[in-house]
């Protein structure tokens, strides 16, 4: 079995209301070199982030600062 390519599932997140920009070609969230979105207090990690490899281990290795808020799930 082969799986080639992924689609970012960001359409229903209402990112535009938060001022977060997405790449219109692939709907992935635009980030800077520190994984910040166009809203500097919002970060994007993993397969939804534009311009980085689509690999879970890449997202897992991203360091979190003491100021990072993690969701409770």
N, CA, C and O atoms as CSV, one atom per row, in Angstrom:
chain,resi,resn,atom,element,x,y,z
A,1,UNK,N,N,0.847,-1.167,0.000
A,1,UNK,CA,C,0.000,0.000,0.000
A,1,UNK,C,C,0.896,1.234,0.000
A,1,UNK,O,O,1.922,1.269,0.679
A,2,UNK,N,N,0.506,2.222,-0.751
A,2,UNK,CA,C,1.235,3.480,-0.809
A,2,UNK,C,C,0.290,4.626,-0.467
A,2,UNK,O,O,-0.880,4.629,-0.851
A,3,UNK,N,N,0.820,5.580,0.251
A,3,UNK,CA,C,0.067,6.807,0.541
A,3,UNK,C,C,0.937,7.971,0.105
A,3,UNK,O,O,2.010,8.198,0.663
A,4,UNK,N,N,0.480,8.695,-0.877
A,4,UNK,CA,C,1.277,9.794,-1.410
A,4,UNK,C,C,0.489,11.086,-1.254
A,4,UNK,O,O,-0.618,11.222,-1.775
A,5,UNK,N,N,1.068,12.018,-0.541
A,5,UNK,CA,C,0.447,13.322,-0.353
A,5,UNK,C,C,-0.588,13.327,0.752
A,5,UNK,O,O,-1.191,12.304,1.077
A,6,UNK,N,N,-0.775,14.490,1.313
A,6,UNK,CA,C,-1.776,14.683,2.358
A,6,UNK,C,C,-2.477,15.992,2.102
A,6,UNK,O,O,-1.932,16.892,1.461
A,7,UNK,N,N,-3.657,16.089,2.594
A,7,UNK,CA,C,-4.418,17.320,2.466
A,7,UNK,C,C,-4.628,17.907,3.853
A,7,UNK,O,O,-5.070,17.218,4.772
A,8,UNK,N,N,-4.309,19.177,3.992
A,8,UNK,CA,C,-4.535,19.837,5.279
A,8,UNK,C,C,-6.033,20.027,5.471
A,8,UNK,O,O,-6.713,20.543,4.584
A,9,UNK,N,N,-6.543,19.619,6.605
A,9,UNK,CA,C,-7.969,19.716,6.902
A,9,UNK,C,C,-8.208,20.954,7.773
A,9,UNK,O,O,-8.533,20.845,8.955
A,10,UNK,N,N,-8.042,22.122,7.168
A,10,UNK,CA,C,-8.147,23.373,7.921
A,10,UNK,C,C,-9.385,24.196,7.570
A,10,UNK,O,O,-9.628,25.232,8.188
A,11,UNK,N,N,-10.156,23.759,6.602
A,11,UNK,CA,C,-11.274,24.561,6.091
A,11,UNK,C,C,-12.301,24.928,7.165
A,11,UNK,O,O,-12.851,26.028,7.130
A,12,UNK,N,N,-12.563,24.051,8.097
A,12,UNK,CA,C,-13.607,24.303,9.101
A,12,UNK,C,C,-13.080,24.909,10.395
A,12,UNK,O,O,-13.824,25.016,11.370
A,13,UNK,N,N,-11.824,25.302,10.422
A,13,UNK,CA,C,-11.243,25.864,11.641
A,13,UNK,C,C,-11.509,27.357,11.799
A,13,UNK,O,O,-11.217,27.924,12.852
A,14,UNK,N,N,-12.054,27.996,10.781
A,14,UNK,CA,C,-12.341,29.431,10.799
A,14,UNK,C,C,-11.102,30.248,11.148
A,14,UNK,O,O,-11.156,31.182,11.948
A,15,UNK,N,N,-9.993,29.875,10.531
A,15,UNK,CA,C,-8.720,30.546,10.801
A,15,UNK,C,C,-8.749,32.014,10.413
A,15,UNK,O,O,-8.070,32.834,11.032
A,16,UNK,N,N,-9.530,32.352,9.393
A,16,UNK,CA,C,-9.601,33.744,8.963
A,16,UNK,C,C,-10.152,34.646,10.062
A,16,UNK,O,O,-9.772,35.813,10.152
A,17,UNK,N,N,-11.046,34.116,10.897
A,17,UNK,CA,C,-11.594,34.908,12.010
A,17,UNK,C,C,-10.531,35.215,13.054
A,17,UNK,O,O,-10.612,36.223,13.755
A,18,UNK,N,N,-9.528,34.337,13.155
A,18,UNK,CA,C,-8.426,34.547,14.099
A,18,UNK,C,C,-7.279,35.325,13.466
A,18,UNK,O,O,-6.299,35.650,14.136
A,19,UNK,N,N,-7.404,35.627,12.160
A,19,UNK,CA,C,-6.354,36.354,11.474
A,19,UNK,C,C,-5.183,35.487,11.067
A,19,UNK,O,O,-4.093,35.997,10.806
A,20,UNK,N,N,-5.394,34.169,11.010
A,20,UNK,CA,C,-4.346,33.229,10.627
A,20,UNK,C,C,-4.465,32.969,9.127
A,20,UNK,O,O,-5.524,32.576,8.639
A,21,UNK,N,N,-3.367,33.193,8.400
A,21,UNK,CA,C,-3.381,33.023,6.948
A,21,UNK,C,C,-3.002,31.599,6.561
A,21,UNK,O,O,-2.171,30.959,7.206
A,22,UNK,N,N,-3.633,31.119,5.489
A,22,UNK,CA,C,-3.303,29.800,4.949
A,22,UNK,C,C,-2.817,29.951,3.509
A,22,UNK,O,O,-3.129,30.931,2.832
A,23,UNK,N,N,-2.058,28.978,3.063
A,23,UNK,CA,C,-1.606,28.926,1.684
A,23,UNK,C,C,-2.809,28.529,0.831
A,23,UNK,O,O,-3.365,27.451,1.041
A,24,UNK,N,N,-3.225,29.352,-0.115
A,24,UNK,CA,C,-4.419,29.035,-0.900
A,24,UNK,C,C,-4.273,27.793,-1.778
A,24,UNK,O,O,-5.274,27.201,-2.181
A,25,UNK,N,N,-3.051,27.399,-2.076
A,25,UNK,CA,C,-2.840,26.230,-2.923
A,25,UNK,C,C,-3.082,24.918,-2.197
A,25,UNK,O,O,-3.613,23.974,-2.780
A,26,UNK,N,N,-2.690,24.851,-0.907
A,26,UNK,CA,C,-2.790,23.576,-0.193
A,26,UNK,C,C,-3.551,23.671,1.129
A,26,UNK,O,O,-3.700,22.672,1.834
A,27,UNK,N,N,-4.029,24.859,1.465
A,27,UNK,CA,C,-4.793,25.114,2.694
A,27,UNK,C,C,-3.988,24.865,3.971
A,27,UNK,O,O,-4.562,24.708,5.049
A,28,UNK,N,N,-2.664,24.828,3.850
A,28,UNK,CA,C,-1.826,24.675,5.044
A,28,UNK,C,C,-1.571,26.040,5.659
A,28,UNK,O,O,-1.580,27.057,4.965
A,29,UNK,N,N,-1.344,26.055,6.951
A,29,UNK,CA,C,-1.180,27.294,7.703
A,29,UNK,C,C,0.223,27.855,7.482
A,29,UNK,O,O,1.220,27.147,7.625
A,30,UNK,N,N,0.280,29.145,7.129
A,30,UNK,CA,C,1.568,29.807,6.916
A,30,UNK,C,C,2.267,30.003,8.261
A,30,UNK,O,O,1.660,30.478,9.221
A,31,UNK,N,N,3.556,29.632,8.320
A,31,UNK,CA,C,4.330,29.770,9.548
A,31,UNK,C,C,5.680,30.427,9.254
A,31,UNK,O,O,6.127,30.476,8.108
A,32,UNK,N,N,6.317,30.929,10.315
A,32,UNK,CA,C,7.671,31.452,10.185
A,32,UNK,C,C,8.655,30.395,10.688
A,32,UNK,O,O,8.264,29.257,10.951
A,33,UNK,N,N,9.920,30.763,10.821
A,33,UNK,CA,C,10.944,29.789,11.224
A,33,UNK,C,C,10.775,29.308,12.663
A,33,UNK,O,O,11.404,28.327,13.059
A,34,UNK,N,N,9.944,29.977,13.444
A,34,UNK,CA,C,9.676,29.569,14.830
A,34,UNK,C,C,8.295,28.930,14.978
A,34,UNK,O,O,7.786,28.800,16.092
A,35,UNK,N,N,7.698,28.537,13.871
A,35,UNK,CA,C,6.382,27.886,13.841
A,35,UNK,C,C,5.235,28.802,14.243
A,35,UNK,O,O,4.138,28.326,14.535
A,36,UNK,N,N,5.473,30.105,14.261
A,36,UNK,CA,C,4.406,31.065,14.548
A,36,UNK,C,C,3.594,31.299,13.275
A,36,UNK,O,O,4.141,31.336,12.173
A,37,UNK,N,N,2.297,31.453,13.444
A,37,UNK,CA,C,1.444,31.786,12.307
A,37,UNK,C,C,1.513,33.294,12.079
A,37,UNK,O,O,2.363,33.972,12.657
A,38,UNK,N,N,0.633,33.813,11.248
A,38,UNK,CA,C,0.583,35.249,11.032
A,38,UNK,C,C,0.066,35.980,12.265
A,38,UNK,O,O,0.134,37.207,12.331
A,39,UNK,N,N,-0.445,35.246,13.231
A,39,UNK,CA,C,-0.770,35.783,14.561
A,39,UNK,C,C,0.316,35.267,15.493
A,39,UNK,O,O,0.371,34.070,15.775
A,40,UNK,N,N,1.169,36.146,15.970
A,40,UNK,CA,C,2.391,35.745,16.667
A,40,UNK,C,C,2.172,34.937,17.949
A,40,UNK,O,O,3.120,34.343,18.463
A,41,UNK,N,N,0.965,34.902,18.465
A,41,UNK,CA,C,0.684,34.108,19.661
A,41,UNK,C,C,0.010,32.774,19.339
A,41,UNK,O,O,-0.407,32.049,20.242
A,42,UNK,N,N,-0.094,32.455,18.039
A,42,UNK,CA,C,-0.684,31.188,17.606
A,42,UNK,C,C,0.365,30.421,16.809
A,42,UNK,O,O,0.957,30.959,15.873
A,43,UNK,N,N,0.592,29.171,17.181
A,43,UNK,CA,C,1.580,28.330,16.524
A,43,UNK,C,C,0.892,27.220,15.737
A,43,UNK,O,O,-0.225,26.819,16.067
A,44,UNK,N,N,1.555,26.728,14.703
A,44,UNK,CA,C,1.047,25.598,13.932
A,44,UNK,C,C,2.161,24.559,13.834
A,44,UNK,O,O,3.300,24.882,13.496
A,45,UNK,N,N,1.821,23.324,14.131
A,45,UNK,CA,C,2.786,22.229,14.113
A,45,UNK,C,C,2.222,21.058,13.331
A,45,UNK,O,O,1.007,20.891,13.224
A,46,UNK,N,N,3.104,20.263,12.796
A,46,UNK,CA,C,2.680,19.024,12.146
A,46,UNK,C,C,2.222,19.220,10.718
A,46,UNK,O,O,2.658,20.145,10.033
A,47,UNK,N,N,1.347,18.348,10.278
A,47,UNK,CA,C,0.950,18.272,8.875
A,47,UNK,C,C,0.138,19.471,8.385
A,47,UNK,O,O,-0.002,19.656,7.176
A,48,UNK,N,N,-0.395,20.284,9.284
A,48,UNK,CA,C,-1.166,21.448,8.851
A,48,UNK,C,C,-0.283,22.658,8.581
A,48,UNK,O,O,-0.753,23.650,8.026
A,49,UNK,N,N,0.996,22.592,8.966
A,49,UNK,CA,C,1.914,23.715,8.788
A,49,UNK,C,C,2.527,23.677,7.391
A,49,UNK,O,O,2.940,22.621,6.912
A,50,UNK,N,N,2.581,24.830,6.753
A,50,UNK,CA,C,3.087,24.936,5.385
A,50,UNK,C,C,4.612,25.023,5.378
A,50,UNK,O,O,5.207,25.733,6.189
A,51,UNK,N,N,5.233,24.296,4.459
A,51,UNK,CA,C,6.663,24.427,4.239
A,51,UNK,C,C,7.554,23.537,5.078
A,51,UNK,O,O,8.770,23.723,5.079
A,52,UNK,N,N,6.987,22.571,5.797
A,52,UNK,CA,C,7.800,21.638,6.569
A,52,UNK,C,C,7.421,20.212,6.178
A,52,UNK,O,O,6.333,19.987,5.646
A,53,UNK,N,N,8.308,19.244,6.437
A,53,UNK,CA,C,7.982,17.849,6.097
A,53,UNK,C,C,6.730,17.364,6.822
A,53,UNK,O,O,6.481,17.733,7.969
A,54,UNK,N,N,5.962,16.548,6.149
A,54,UNK,CA,C,4.731,15.989,6.726
A,54,UNK,C,C,5.054,14.714,7.482
A,54,UNK,O,O,4.712,13.613,7.051
A,55,UNK,N,N,5.705,14.880,8.597
A,55,UNK,CA,C,6.103,13.725,9.390
A,55,UNK,C,C,5.771,13.968,10.847
A,55,UNK,O,O,6.116,15.016,11.393
A,56,UNK,N,N,5.119,13.034,11.475
A,56,UNK,CA,C,4.790,13.167,12.890
A,56,UNK,C,C,6.038,13.383,13.740
A,56,UNK,O,O,6.004,14.218,14.644
A,57,UNK,N,N,7.143,12.666,13.494
A,57,UNK,CA,C,8.338,12.888,14.330
A,57,UNK,C,C,8.872,14.316,14.275
A,57,UNK,O,O,9.485,14.781,15.236
A,58,UNK,N,N,8.649,15.015,13.171
A,58,UNK,CA,C,9.077,16.412,13.081
A,58,UNK,C,C,8.299,17.243,14.085
A,58,UNK,O,O,8.888,18.051,14.803
A,59,UNK,N,N,6.995,17.062,14.148
A,59,UNK,CA,C,6.161,17.821,15.086
A,59,UNK,C,C,6.460,17.443,16.529
A,59,UNK,O,O,6.438,18.303,17.410
A,60,UNK,N,N,6.737,16.181,16.782
A,60,UNK,CA,C,7.011,15.723,18.142
A,60,UNK,C,C,8.271,16.375,18.696
A,60,UNK,O,O,8.352,16.663,19.891
A,61,UNK,N,N,9.255,16.609,17.827
A,61,UNK,CA,C,10.537,17.152,18.279
A,61,UNK,C,C,10.535,18.661,18.464
A,61,UNK,O,O,11.538,19.215,18.912
A,62,UNK,N,N,9.461,19.335,18.140
A,62,UNK,CA,C,9.414,20.786,18.287
A,62,UNK,C,C,9.432,21.123,19.775
A,62,UNK,O,O,8.583,20.657,20.534
A,63,UNK,N,N,10.408,21.937,20.187
A,63,UNK,CA,C,10.468,22.291,21.616
A,63,UNK,C,C,9.353,23.261,21.993
A,63,UNK,O,O,8.991,24.143,21.214
A,64,UNK,N,N,8.828,23.090,23.168
A,64,UNK,CA,C,7.817,23.997,23.687
A,64,UNK,C,C,8.464,24.900,24.718
A,64,UNK,O,O,9.232,24.440,25.563
A,65,UNK,N,N,8.157,26.176,24.649
A,65,UNK,CA,C,8.673,27.096,25.649
A,65,UNK,C,C,7.794,27.031,26.886
A,65,UNK,O,O,6.714,26.441,26.862
A,66,UNK,N,N,8.258,27.634,27.956
A,66,UNK,CA,C,7.468,27.629,29.190
A,66,UNK,C,C,6.183,28.429,29.036
A,66,UNK,O,O,5.263,28.286,29.841
A,67,UNK,N,N,6.112,29.275,28.002
A,67,UNK,CA,C,4.924,30.087,27.774
A,67,UNK,C,C,3.923,29.439,26.837
A,67,UNK,O,O,2.865,30.009,26.570
A,68,UNK,N,N,4.242,28.259,26.334
A,68,UNK,CA,C,3.341,27.582,25.409
A,68,UNK,C,C,2.159,26.998,26.156
A,68,UNK,O,O,2.322,26.352,27.192
A,69,UNK,N,N,0.989,27.225,25.633
A,69,UNK,CA,C,-0.218,26.674,26.237
A,69,UNK,C,C,-0.593,25.412,25.476
A,69,UNK,O,O,-0.776,25.448,24.259
A,70,UNK,N,N,-0.706,24.315,26.176
A,70,UNK,CA,C,-1.117,23.062,25.555
A,70,UNK,C,C,-2.572,22.798,25.904
A,70,UNK,O,O,-3.032,23.090,27.008
A,71,UNK,N,N,-3.276,22.244,24.942
A,71,UNK,CA,C,-4.679,21.940,25.213
A,71,UNK,C,C,-4.778,20.743,26.133
A,71,UNK,O,O,-3.932,19.848,26.098
A,72,UNK,N,N,-5.795,20.728,26.941
A,72,UNK,CA,C,-6.046,19.605,27.844
A,72,UNK,C,C,-7.039,18.684,27.181
A,72,UNK,O,O,-8.193,19.056,26.967
A,73,UNK,N,N,-6.593,17.468,26.851
A,73,UNK,CA,C,-7.511,16.535,26.214
A,73,UNK,C,C,-7.464,15.199,26.877
A,73,UNK,O,O,-8.178,14.282,26.469
